[in-house]
Amino acid sequence: MAYEINGKTVETTANGYLVNTEDWNKEVAERIAVQEGIMELTPRHWDIINYLREEYFNNNQNQPNERTILKAMNDKWGKATSKDTYDLFPQMPSKQGGKIAGLPESRRKGGY
């Protein structure tokens, strides 16, 4: 699978994850989100996306699980629940959020 964005072909794996993390930008994220059924990325979506990218690129390719994401969003938003993060990324915040963030597919099992 591939996306055509601004005249550039962006390659993905069979599961829809970017082949090259350097191909990622805001437009790519928005296109992947639509493909995932998320029609608009709100500031809270971007909080999680940016957090996942920061963890991956600045923390030894760390891909946080659901509990760690929730803890980080509690720090950022005040009170956050698992429902809040799943409302944003219904197919699992760490996996679906990571896909939209342009990160490699996580092979980790479970959310907790």
N, CA, C and O atoms as a MOPAC input file, in Angstrom:
PM7 MOZYME 1SCF
protein

 N      0.84700 1    -1.18300 1     0.00000 1
 C      0.00000 1     0.00000 1     0.00000 1
 C      0.89200 1     1.24600 1     0.00000 1
 O      1.99300 1     1.24000 1     0.55100 1
 N      0.40600 1     2.27600 1    -0.61000 1
 C      1.14700 1     3.54100 1    -0.65000 1
 C      0.15200 1     4.69600 1    -0.68600 1
 O     -0.98800 1     4.53800 1    -1.12500 1
 N      0.59100 1     5.83900 1    -0.22800 1
 C     -0.19400 1     7.07300 1    -0.29200 1
 C      0.48400 1     8.01900 1    -1.26500 1
 O      1.71100 1     8.09300 1    -1.31800 1
 N     -0.31000 1     8.73400 1    -2.02700 1
 C      0.19300 1     9.82800 1    -2.86400 1
 C     -0.14600 1    11.11900 1    -2.12500 1
 O     -1.31900 1    11.45800 1    -1.96800 1
 N      0.87100 1    11.83300 1    -1.67700 1
 C      0.65200 1    13.06200 1    -0.91700 1
 C      1.54700 1    14.14600 1    -1.47800 1
 O      2.77200 1    14.03500 1    -1.46500 1
 N      0.91200 1    15.19800 1    -1.97400 1
 C      1.63900 1    16.32900 1    -2.55600 1
 C      2.63600 1    15.87500 1    -3.62600 1
 O      3.76300 1    16.36800 1    -3.68500 1
 N      2.21300 1    14.94300 1    -4.45800 1
 C      3.05300 1    14.47400 1    -5.55200 1
 C      4.14400 1    13.50100 1    -5.15200 1
 O      4.97800 1    13.13800 1    -5.98200 1
 N      4.15900 1    13.07200 1    -3.89900 1
 C      5.17000 1    12.13600 1    -3.41800 1
 C      4.48900 1    10.82800 1    -3.01100 1
 O      3.42600 1    10.83700 1    -2.39000 1
 N      5.11000 1     9.71800 1    -3.36400 1
 C      4.60300 1     8.41200 1    -2.96900 1
 C      5.19900 1     8.04300 1    -1.62200 1
 O      6.41700 1     8.05500 1    -1.44300 1
 N      4.33200 1     7.71600 1    -0.68300 1
 C      4.74500 1     7.31800 1     0.65600 1
 C      4.38400 1     5.84700 1     0.82000 1
 O      3.20800 1     5.48500 1     0.86200 1
 N      5.41200 1     5.00400 1     0.91200 1
 C      5.21800 1     3.54900 1     1.00200 1
 C      4.85400 1     3.12300 1     2.42100 1
 O      5.34500 1     3.68000 1     3.40200 1
 N      3.97400 1     2.11400 1     2.50100 1
 C      3.60600 1     1.53300 1     3.79100 1
 C      3.75700 1     0.01600 1     3.73800 1
 O      3.86500 1    -0.58400 1     2.66800 1
 N      3.76200 1    -0.57600 1     4.91300 1
 C      3.78800 1    -2.03400 1     5.01300 1
 C      2.39300 1    -2.57100 1     4.69600 1
 O      1.46200 1    -1.79900 1     4.46700 1
 N      2.25900 1    -3.87000 1     4.68600 1
 C      0.95800 1    -4.50500 1     4.44600 1
 C     -0.06100 1    -4.10300 1     5.51300 1
 O     -1.26300 1    -4.09500 1     5.24600 1
 N      0.40800 1    -3.76900 1     6.72100 1
 C     -0.48900 1    -3.35500 1     7.80100 1
 C     -0.70400 1    -1.84500 1     7.86500 1
 O     -1.38000 1    -1.36000 1     8.77200 1
 N     -0.14400 1    -1.10100 1     6.92500 1
 C     -0.38500 1     0.34000 1     6.85400 1
 C      0.59000 1     1.22300 1     7.60300 1
 O      0.36300 1     2.42900 1     7.70800 1
 N      1.66700 1     0.66200 1     8.12700 1
 C      2.68200 1     1.44700 1     8.82000 1
 C      3.70100 1     1.95700 1     7.81200 1
 O      3.98600 1     1.28200 1     6.82300 1
 N      4.25000 1     3.14200 1     8.05500 1
 C      5.23000 1     3.69800 1     7.13100 1
 C      6.46700 1     2.80500 1     7.04000 1
 O      6.95300 1     2.28800 1     8.04600 1
 N      6.95700 1     2.63600 1     5.82900 1
 C      8.19500 1     1.89800 1     5.61700 1
 C      9.37000 1     2.74100 1     6.10800 1
 O     10.30700 1     2.21900 1     6.71200 1
 N      9.31300 1     4.04100 1     5.84600 1
 C     10.38600 1     4.95600 1     6.22300 1
 C      9.81500 1     6.04100 1     7.14000 1
 O      8.98100 1     6.83800 1     6.71100 1
 N     10.25500 1     6.07100 1     8.38500 1
 C      9.72500 1     7.05600 1     9.33900 1
 C     10.00200 1     8.49600 1     8.90200 1
 O      9.30600 1     9.41700 1     9.32800 1
 N     11.00900 1     8.69000 1     8.05900 1
 C     11.33700 1    10.04600 1     7.58900 1
 C     10.31800 1    10.58700 1     6.59000 1
 O     10.34000 1    11.77700 1     6.27500 1
 N      9.42700 1     9.73500 1     6.08900 1
 C      8.37600 1    10.18300 1     5.16700 1
 C      7.23700 1    10.87800 1     5.89800 1
 O      6.36200 1    11.46200 1     5.26000 1
 N      7.23300 1    10.82500 1     7.23700 1
 C      6.12500 1    11.33100 1     8.01900 1
 C      6.11300 1    12.85800 1     8.05900 1
 O      7.15900 1    13.49800 1     8.17100 1
 N      4.92500 1    13.42000 1     7.96700 1
 C      4.68000 1    14.83800 1     8.23400 1
 C      3.19800 1    14.97600 1     8.58400 1
 O      2.47500 1    13.98100 1     8.62800 1
 N      2.75500 1    16.17800 1     8.82800 1
 C      1.36900 1    16.41300 1     9.25300 1
 C      0.36800 1    15.89000 1     8.22200 1
 O     -0.64000 1    15.28400 1     8.58400 1
 N      0.64400 1    16.12400 1     6.94600 1
 C     -0.27500 1    15.68200 1     5.89500 1
 C     -0.35100 1    14.15800 1     5.84300 1
 O     -1.42800 1    13.59400 1     5.64200 1
 N      0.78200 1    13.49600 1     6.02100 1
 C      0.80800 1    12.02800 1     6.04100 1
 C     -0.02400 1    11.53900 1     7.22400 1
 O     -0.83300 1    10.62300 1     7.07100 1
 N      0.16200 1    12.13200 1     8.38800 1
 C     -0.60300 1    11.75400 1     9.58100 1
 C     -2.10000 1    11.89800 1     9.33500 1
 O     -2.88400 1    11.01500 1     9.68400 1
 N     -2.48500 1    13.00900 1     8.73700 1
 C     -3.91000 1    13.23600 1     8.47500 1
 C     -4.46800 1    12.21100 1     7.49700 1
 O     -5.60500 1    11.76600 1     7.65700 1
 N     -3.69700 1    11.83300 1     6.49500 1
 C     -4.14300 1    10.84100 1     5.51600 1
 C     -4.29100 1     9.46300 1     6.16000 1
 O     -5.26900 1     8.75700 1     5.91500 1
 N     -3.31300 1     9.09000 1     6.98100 1
 C     -3.39300 1     7.80100 1     7.67500 1
 C     -4.59300 1     7.80100 1     8.62700 1
 O     -5.30600 1     6.80300 1     8.73000 1
 N     -4.80900 1     8.90500 1     9.31100 1
 C     -5.93600 1     9.00600 1    10.24300 1
 C     -7.25600 1     8.76700 1     9.52100 1
 O     -8.10400 1     8.02100 1    10.01100 1
 N     -7.43600 1     9.38600 1     8.37200 1
 C     -8.66600 1     9.18800 1     7.59800 1
 C     -8.79900 1     7.71700 1     7.21500 1
 O     -9.88300 1     7.14000 1     7.31200 1
 N     -7.70800 1     7.12000 1     6.78600 1
 C     -7.70400 1     5.69200 1     6.43900 1
 C     -8.10900 1     4.84700 1     7.65000 1
 O     -8.71800 1     3.78800 1     7.50400 1
 N     -7.76700 1     5.32400 1     8.83200 1
 C     -8.08900 1     4.63200 1    10.08100 1
 C     -9.48300 1     4.97400 1    10.60600 1
 O     -9.89600 1     4.46100 1    11.64500 1
 N    -10.21200 1     5.84000 1     9.89200 1
 C    -11.55800 1     6.20100 1    10.31200 1
 C    -11.62600 1     7.39100 1    11.24300 1
 O    -12.67800 1     7.67300 1    11.81600 1
 N    -10.51100 1     8.09600 1    11.40100 1
 C    -10.47300 1     9.30500 1    12.23600 1
 C    -10.44700 1    10.49400 1    11.28100 1
 O     -9.42000 1    10.78600 1    10.66800 1
 N    -11.56900 1    11.16500 1    11.16500 1
 C    -11.71300 1    12.19700 1    10.13600 1
 C    -11.02000 1    13.50600 1    10.47000 1
 O    -10.68600 1    14.28000 1     9.57200 1
 N    -10.80100 1    13.75900 1    11.75300 1
 C    -10.13800 1    15.00700 1    12.14400 1
 C     -9.21900 1    14.73900 1    13.32900 1
 O     -9.60800 1    14.08100 1    14.29400 1
 N     -8.01300 1    15.24700 1    13.24700 1
 C     -7.07600 1    15.14000 1    14.35900 1
 C     -7.19200 1    16.39700 1    15.21700 1
 O     -6.84600 1    17.49600 1    14.78300 1
 N     -7.68100 1    16.21700 1    16.43200 1
 C     -7.88100 1    17.32400 1    17.36500 1
 C     -6.56400 1    17.59200 1    18.11700 1
 O     -5.61700 1    16.81300 1    18.00400 1
 N     -6.50700 1    18.68500 1    18.87500 1
 C     -5.30200 1    18.93100 1    19.67700 1
 C     -4.95900 1    17.76200 1    20.61400 1
 O     -3.78200 1    17.49800 1    20.86100 1
 N     -5.96100 1    17.07000 1    21.12800 1
 C     -5.67200 1    15.91700 1    21.99900 1
 C     -5.07400 1    14.75900 1    21.21200 1
 O     -4.18800 1    14.06400 1    21.71000 1
 N     -5.55100 1    14.54300 1    19.98600 1
 C     -4.90700 1    13.53700 1    19.13100 1
 C     -3.43000 1    13.88800 1    18.96700 1
 O     -2.55600 1    13.03200 1    19.11300 1
 N     -3.16400 1    15.16100 1    18.66100 1
 C     -1.78300 1    15.59600 1    18.42700 1
 C     -0.93800 1    15.46900 1    19.68900 1
 O      0.25900 1    15.19300 1    19.60500 1
 N     -1.55400 1    15.67000 1    20.87400 1
 C     -0.80100 1    15.47600 1    22.12200 1
 C     -0.25700 1    14.05000 1    22.18700 1
 O      0.91300 1    13.84300 1    22.50700 1
 N     -1.09800 1    13.07900 1    21.88600 1
 C     -0.67200 1    11.68100 1    21.93700 1
 C      0.30700 1    11.37500 1    20.81400 1
 O      1.32700 1    10.72500 1    21.04500 1
 N      0.01500 1    11.82900 1    19.61200 1
 C      0.90800 1    11.59900 1    18.46200 1
 C      2.29500 1    12.17200 1    18.75400 1
 O      3.30300 1    11.49000 1    18.56900 1
 N      2.34400 1    13.41300 1    19.20300 1
 C      3.63600 1    14.04500 1    19.49200 1
 C      4.36600 1    13.34000 1    20.63700 1
 O      5.58800 1    13.20000 1    20.60500 1
 N      3.62300 1    12.90300 1    21.63500 1
 C      4.23300 1    12.16700 1    22.74500 1
 C      4.84700 1    10.86200 1    22.23900 1
 O      5.98200 1    10.53500 1    22.58800 1
 N      4.10500 1    10.11900 1    21.42100 1
 C      4.62000 1     8.85500 1    20.89100 1
 C      5.86600 1     9.07100 1    20.04200 1
 O      6.82300 1     8.30200 1    20.13300 1
 N      5.85700 1    10.11300 1    19.21900 1
 C      7.02800 1    10.40100 1    18.38100 1
 C      8.22500 1    10.80600 1    19.24800 1
 O      9.35100 1    10.37500 1    19.00200 1
 N      7.97300 1    11.62600 1    20.25000 1
 C      9.06000 1    12.06100 1    21.13500 1
 C      9.67600 1    10.86500 1    21.85900 1
 O     10.89800 1    10.75700 1    21.95800 1
 N      8.83900 1     9.98000 1    22.35900 1
 C      9.34500 1     8.78500 1    23.04500 1
 C     10.16100 1     7.91200 1    22.09300 1
 O     11.21900 1     7.40700 1    22.46900 1
 N      9.68600 1     7.73600 1    20.88900 1
 C     10.37800 1     6.87300 1    19.93900 1
 C     11.72200 1     7.46800 1    19.51300 1
 O     12.75000 1     6.79000 1    19.54300 1
 N     11.69900 1     8.72700 1    19.12200 1
 C     12.91200 1     9.32600 1    18.56800 1
 C     13.88700 1     9.84800 1    19.62700 1
 O     15.08300 1     9.95500 1    19.35600 1
 N     13.40400 1    10.17200 1    20.81800 1
 C     14.28400 1    10.74000 1    21.83900 1
 C     14.51900 1     9.81600 1    23.02600 1
 O     15.21800 1    10.19000 1    23.96800 1
 N     13.94600 1     8.61400 1    22.99500 1
 C     14.07600 1     7.71200 1    24.13800 1
 C     14.33900 1     6.27500 1    23.66200 1
 O     13.63100 1     5.34300 1    24.04600 1
 N     15.35700 1     6.11700 1    22.83200 1
 C     15.82600 1     4.79700 1    22.42100 1
 C     14.74100 1     3.93600 1    21.76400 1
 O     14.64500 1     2.73800 1    22.03000 1
 N     13.93600 1     4.55000 1    20.91400 1
 C     12.86600 1     3.88400 1    20.16200 1
 C     11.81900 1     3.24800 1    21.07800 1
 O     11.25100 1     2.20600 1    20.75000 1
 N     11.57300 1     3.87100 1    22.21100 1
 C     10.54600 1     3.41900 1    23.14600 1
 C      9.16700 1     3.58600 1    22.52100 1
 O      8.86700 1     4.62600 1    21.93400 1
 N      8.33000 1     2.56300 1    22.64700 1
 C      6.94500 1     2.64800 1    22.20800 1
 C      6.06000 1     2.37000 1    23.42100 1
 O      5.80100 1     1.21200 1    23.74800 1
 N      5.59600 1     3.42600 1    24.08900 1
 C      4.86100 1     3.28800 1    25.34700 1
 C      3.57900 1     2.46300 1    25.20300 1
 O      2.93000 1     2.46600 1    24.15700 1
 N      3.23100 1     1.75200 1    26.29500 1
 C      1.97200 1     1.02400 1    26.31800 1
 C      0.84700 1     1.96400 1    26.76100 1
 O      1.07500 1     3.14400 1    27.02400 1
 N     -0.35900 1     1.42200 1    26.83700 1
 C     -1.54600 1     2.23500 1    27.15100 1
 C     -1.41700 1     2.93900 1    28.50400 1
 O     -1.73400 1     4.12200 1    28.62800 1
 N     -0.95600 1     2.21200 1    29.50300 1
 C     -0.84700 1     2.78900 1    30.84800 1
 C      0.13000 1     3.96800 1    30.86500 1
 O     -0.12900 1     4.98700 1    31.50500 1
 N      1.24200 1     3.82300 1    30.16500 1
 C      2.24900 1     4.88100 1    30.12600 1
 C      1.72100 1     6.10300 1    29.37000 1
 O      1.96300 1     7.24000 1    29.77500 1
 N      1.00500 1     5.86400 1    28.27900 1
 C      0.39300 1     6.96900 1    27.52400 1
 C     -0.60300 1     7.69400 1    28.41800 1
 O     -0.60700 1     8.92300 1    28.47800 1
 N     -1.44400 1     6.93900 1    29.11000 1
 C     -2.45500 1     7.54200 1    29.97600 1
 C     -1.80200 1     8.38100 1    31.07300 1
 O     -2.26700 1     9.47900 1    31.37900 1
 N     -0.73700 1     7.86800 1    31.65600 1
 C     -0.02400 1     8.61000 1    32.69600 1
 C      0.52600 1     9.93300 1    32.14000 1
 O      0.41700 1    10.97100 1    32.79200 1
 N      1.10600 1     9.89600 1    30.95100 1
 C      1.64600 1    11.11100 1    30.32800 1
 C      0.52700 1    12.10700 1    30.01100 1
 O      0.70800 1    13.31400 1    30.17300 1
 N     -0.62300 1    11.60800 1    29.56200 1
 C     -1.73200 1    12.50800 1    29.23300 1
 C     -2.38400 1    13.05400 1    30.49900 1
 O     -2.92300 1    14.16100 1    30.48400 1
 N     -2.34400 1    12.29500 1    31.59100 1
 C     -2.80400 1    12.82800 1    32.88200 1
 C     -1.96900 1    14.02900 1    33.27600 1
 O     -2.49600 1    15.02900 1    33.76300 1
 N     -0.66700 1    13.92900 1    33.06500 1
 C      0.22000 1    15.04400 1    33.37100 1
 C     -0.09000 1    16.25000 1    32.48600 1
 O      0.00000 1    17.39300 1    32.93400 1
 N     -0.45300 1    15.99600 1    31.24000 1
 C     -0.68300 1    17.08300 1    30.28200 1
 C     -2.09300 1    17.66600 1    30.38700 1
 O     -2.27200 1    18.88300 1    30.34500 1
 N     -3.09300 1    16.78900 1    30.52500 1
 C     -4.49400 1    17.22100 1    30.48000 1
 C     -5.12900 1    17.42100 1    31.85000 1
 O     -6.23800 1    17.94700 1    31.94100 1
 N     -4.46300 1    17.01900 1    32.89400 1
 C     -5.11600 1    17.03400 1    34.20400 1
 C     -5.65600 1    15.64600 1    34.47600 1
 O     -4.89600 1    14.74900 1    34.84100 1
 N     -6.93200 1    15.45500 1    34.30700 1
 C     -7.54900 1    14.14800 1    34.54300 1
 C     -7.86100 1    13.49400 1    33.20700 1
 O     -8.64300 1    14.02400 1    32.41900 1
 N     -7.25200 1    12.35100 1    32.95500 1
 C     -7.52100 1    11.58400 1    31.73600 1
 C     -7.83800 1    10.14900 1    32.12100 1
 O     -7.26900 1     9.60400 1    33.06700 1
 N     -8.74600 1     9.55300 1    31.38400 1
 C     -9.10200 1     8.16200 1    31.61900 1
 C     -8.75900 1     7.34100 1    30.38000 1
 O     -8.50900 1     7.87600 1    29.30000 1
 N     -8.75600 1     6.04500 1    30.57100 1
 C     -8.52700 1     5.14500 1    29.44400 1
 C     -9.58400 1     5.38500 1    28.36500 1
 O     -9.28700 1     5.31600 1    27.17200 1
 N    -10.80800 1     5.66500 1    28.78400 1
 C    -11.88700 1     5.94800 1    27.82900 1
 C    -11.54000 1     7.16900 1    26.97200 1
 O    -11.82400 1     7.18100 1    25.77400 1
 N    -10.93600 1     8.18300 1    27.56600 1
 C    -10.54300 1     9.38500 1    26.82100 1
 C     -9.58200 1     9.04000 1    25.68500 1
 O     -9.73700 1     9.52300 1    24.56300 1
 N     -8.58800 1     8.20100 1    25.98300 1
 C     -7.60000 1     7.87100 1    24.95100 1
 C     -8.19200 1     6.93700 1    23.89600 1
 O     -7.87200 1     7.05100 1    22.71300 1
 N     -9.05500 1     6.01300 1    24.32500 1
 C     -9.70000 1     5.11500 1    23.35500 1
 C    -10.75800 1     5.82900 1    22.52600 1
 O    -11.04000 1     5.41000 1    21.40300 1
 N    -11.34700 1     6.89200 1    23.04900 1
 C    -12.26500 1     7.70700 1    22.23300 1
 C    -11.49600 1     8.35500 1    21.07500 1
 O    -12.03200 1     8.53100 1    19.98100 1
 N    -10.24400 1     8.70200 1    21.33300 1
 C     -9.40700 1     9.31600 1    20.29800 1
 C     -8.88200 1     8.27500 1    19.31100 1
 O     -8.88800 1     8.50100 1    18.10100 1
 N     -8.43300 1     7.14900 1    19.82700 1
 C     -7.84900 1     6.08000 1    19.01100 1
 C     -8.52900 1     4.76100 1    19.37700 1
 O     -7.99600 1     3.98800 1    20.17300 1
 N     -9.70900 1     4.50200 1    18.79600 1
 C    -10.51900 1     3.34700 1    19.19500 1
 C     -9.84200 1     1.98400 1    18.99500 1
 O    -10.20600 1     1.01400 1    19.66000 1
 N     -8.88200 1     1.90300 1    18.10500 1
 C     -8.24400 1     0.62200 1    17.84400 1
 C     -6.96900 1     0.43100 1    18.67700 1
 O     -6.12000 1    -0.38600 1    18.32200 1
 N     -6.83500 1     1.14500 1    19.73100 1
 C     -5.74200 1     1.07500 1    20.70600 1
 C     -4.80200 1     2.26500 1    20.52300 1
 O     -4.14200 1     2.38800 1    19.49100 1
 N     -4.74600 1     3.13300 1    21.52000 1
 C     -3.91800 1     4.33400 1    21.41700 1
 C     -2.45200 1     4.07200 1    21.07100 1
 O     -1.86600 1     4.82300 1    20.29100 1
 N     -1.85600 1     3.03500 1    21.62700 1
 C     -0.43800 1     2.80400 1    21.33600 1
 C     -0.23400 1     2.33100 1    19.90100 1
 O      0.71300 1     2.76300 1    19.24400 1
 N     -1.08900 1     1.46800 1    19.40800 1
 C     -0.90800 1     0.92100 1    18.05300 1
 C     -1.46000 1     1.86100 1    16.98200 1
 O     -0.74300 1     2.21900 1    16.04800 1
 N     -2.71900 1     2.26100 1    17.10800 1
 C     -3.30200 1     3.15300 1    16.10600 1
 C     -2.64400 1     4.52800 1    16.17300 1
 O     -2.37100 1     5.13600 1    15.13800 1
 N     -2.39100 1     5.01500 1    17.37200 1
 C     -1.69300 1     6.28600 1    17.52100 1
 C     -0.29400 1     6.22400 1    16.93100 1
 O      0.15300 1     7.16300 1    16.27200 1
 N      0.39200 1     5.11700 1    17.17100 1
 C      1.73200 1     4.92900 1    16.61600 1
 C      1.73000 1     4.88200 1    15.09800 1
 O      2.63400 1     5.41100 1    14.45000 1
 N      0.71400 1     4.24800 1    14.53500 1
 C      0.61200 1     4.18500 1    13.07200 1
 C      0.45300 1     5.59000 1    12.50000 1
 O      1.13300 1     5.95700 1    11.54100 1
 N     -0.44500 1     6.37300 1    13.09100 1
 C     -0.67600 1     7.74000 1    12.61600 1
 C      0.54800 1     8.61400 1    12.87500 1
 O      0.80800 1     9.56000 1    12.13000 1
 N      1.29600 1     8.29800 1    13.92700 1
 C      2.52200 1     9.04100 1    14.25100 1
 C      3.68200 1     8.66000 1    13.34000 1
 O      4.76600 1     9.23300 1    13.44300 1
 N      3.46000 1     7.69300 1    12.44500 1
 C      4.49900 1     7.31800 1    11.49100 1
 C      5.57000 1     6.40600 1    12.05600 1
 O      6.67400 1     6.32900 1    11.51600 1
 N      5.25000 1     5.71200 1    13.14300 1
 C      6.22300 1     4.83800 1    13.79500 1
 C      6.09800 1     3.41100 1    13.29100 1
 O      5.06400 1     3.03800 1    12.73900 1
 N      7.14100 1     2.60600 1    13.47500 1
 C      7.05700 1     1.20100 1    13.07100 1
 C      6.00500 1     0.46100 1    13.89300 1
 O      5.66700 1     0.87600 1    15.00100 1
 N      5.50100 1    -0.61600 1    13.35100 1
 C      4.50500 1    -1.41700 1    14.06800 1
 C      5.11600 1    -2.00200 1    15.33800 1
 O      6.19700 1    -2.59000 1    15.31400 1
 N      4.40000 1    -1.82800 1    16.44100 1
 C      4.85500 1    -2.36500 1    17.72200 1
 C      4.52900 1    -3.85100 1    17.77200 1
 O      3.43500 1    -4.26700 1    17.39000 1
 N      5.46200 1    -4.63300 1    18.23600 1
 C      5.26400 1    -6.07700 1    18.37300 1
 C      4.90200 1    -6.44800 1    19.81400 1
 O      4.79500 1    -7.62600 1    20.15500 1
 N      4.71800 1    -5.43600 1    20.64100 1
 C      4.38200 1    -5.64900 1    22.04300 1
 C      2.94300 1    -6.17700 1    22.14700 1
 O      2.08800 1    -5.79400 1    21.34900 1
 N      2.67800 1    -7.03200 1    23.10300 1
 C      1.32700 1    -7.57200 1    23.30600 1
 C      0.62900 1    -6.77300 1    24.39300 1
 O      1.25400 1    -6.31500 1    25.34900 1
 N     -0.68900 1    -6.61300 1    24.22600 1
 C     -1.51400 1    -6.02900 1    25.26800 1
 C     -1.24800 1    -4.57300 1    25.55000 1
 O     -0.30600 1    -3.98200 1    25.02200 1
 N     -2.10300 1    -3.99100 1    26.40400 1
 C     -1.99600 1    -2.58600 1    26.70200 1
 C     -1.48400 1    -2.30400 1    28.09300 1
 O     -1.09500 1    -1.17200 1    28.38100 1
 N     -1.47100 1    -3.30500 1    28.97600 1
 C     -1.05000 1    -3.05400 1    30.35700 1
 C     -0.01500 1    -4.00800 1    30.78400 1
 O      0.45400 1    -3.94200 1    31.92000 1

